[in-house]
């Protein structure tokens, strides 16, 4: 189906997390690398996961973690964007 980097529970919600890391902003930020097609694929993957696993929270959402690395490969920015794609 697809790939989700992290599946976690937060309070009463199931959270699917996509982590995007960039070493250069030449082609945009980590957030900008998530295309509408990728968002739709993530929704489909989250739906499939929910259909194939029992006893999951009714509420769910898809978050992004944007990571920018400096020239030494160390994080210069880490940002959690909750409900970046939408929730169910």
Backbone torsions as a table, in degrees:
resi	resn	phi	psi	omega
1	UNK	NA	-78.4	-177.2
2	UNK	-159.0	-166.7	-175.9
3	UNK	-134.2	134.8	173.0
4	UNK	-124.0	131.7	-176.2
5	UNK	-69.5	-43.5	-177.2
6	UNK	-138.5	136.5	170.8
7	UNK	-120.7	124.1	-175.2
8	UNK	-144.1	167.4	172.2
9	UNK	-109.7	136.1	174.8
10	UNK	-133.1	113.6	-175.6
11	UNK	55.8	-119.6	-177.3
12	UNK	-100.4	18.7	-175.7
13	UNK	-122.9	148.5	169.1
14	UNK	-90.0	131.3	-175.0
15	UNK	-121.3	124.3	173.5
16	UNK	-100.3	129.9	-173.7
17	UNK	-123.3	128.1	173.1
18	UNK	-103.8	125.7	178.9
19	UNK	-105.7	125.5	178.2
20	UNK	-121.2	126.6	-178.5
21	UNK	-118.8	135.4	178.0
22	UNK	-128.5	139.7	175.3
23	UNK	-99.7	-10.3	179.4
24	UNK	-148.2	144.8	177.1
25	UNK	-96.0	12.8	-178.3
26	UNK	-55.7	-37.7	-178.9
27	UNK	-109.3	24.4	177.0
28	UNK	106.2	170.9	-178.6
29	UNK	-78.7	168.0	176.0
30	UNK	-56.4	-39.6	-179.9
31	UNK	-63.2	-37.7	-178.3
32	UNK	-70.3	-14.6	-179.8
33	UNK	-80.5	-5.8	178.1
34	UNK	-90.9	102.9	-178.0
35	UNK	-81.2	162.3	174.7
36	UNK	-55.9	-36.2	177.5
37	UNK	-64.0	-43.2	178.2
38	UNK	-63.6	-41.3	178.2
39	UNK	-60.4	-43.7	-179.7
40	UNK	-65.7	-39.5	177.2
41	UNK	-62.7	-39.4	178.6
42	UNK	-65.5	-42.0	176.6
43	UNK	-59.6	-44.8	-179.3
44	UNK	-64.0	-40.5	179.2
45	UNK	-66.1	-42.1	177.7
46	UNK	-62.5	-42.7	178.7
47	UNK	-61.8	-45.1	179.3
48	UNK	-61.7	-43.2	179.0
49	UNK	-59.0	-45.5	-179.4
50	UNK	-64.5	-34.2	-179.6
51	UNK	-71.9	-25.5	-173.9
52	UNK	-105.3	3.0	178.1
53	UNK	-127.3	136.5	-178.8
54	UNK	-93.0	166.1	172.9
55	UNK	57.2	42.0	177.2
56	UNK	-100.2	153.8	175.8
57	UNK	-58.6	149.1	178.9
58	UNK	-68.9	-38.1	-179.6
59	UNK	-82.4	144.5	177.3
60	UNK	-152.8	161.0	177.3
61	UNK	-154.7	166.7	175.9
62	UNK	-119.6	122.0	179.3
63	UNK	-109.4	161.3	171.7
64	UNK	-119.6	146.2	166.7
65	UNK	-117.1	118.3	178.9
66	UNK	-97.7	125.5	-179.7
67	UNK	-124.5	126.9	173.7
68	UNK	-114.9	131.1	179.8
69	UNK	-105.8	143.4	176.2
70	UNK	-82.5	-175.2	-176.1
71	UNK	-64.7	-22.5	177.7
72	UNK	-87.1	0.0	-179.8
73	UNK	82.5	13.7	179.1
74	UNK	-99.7	146.2	-178.8
75	UNK	-62.2	127.6	173.3
76	UNK	-103.9	-17.3	176.5
77	UNK	-155.7	132.8	171.7
78	UNK	-133.0	122.0	-177.3
79	UNK	-135.2	131.3	174.3
80	UNK	-93.8	126.5	177.4
81	UNK	-115.1	101.9	-177.1
82	UNK	-75.1	145.1	176.4
83	UNK	53.7	43.5	-175.9
84	UNK	-70.5	-27.2	-179.1
85	UNK	-107.0	-34.2	-177.6
86	UNK	141.2	170.8	-178.9
87	UNK	-131.5	164.0	-179.8
88	UNK	-108.3	NA	NA
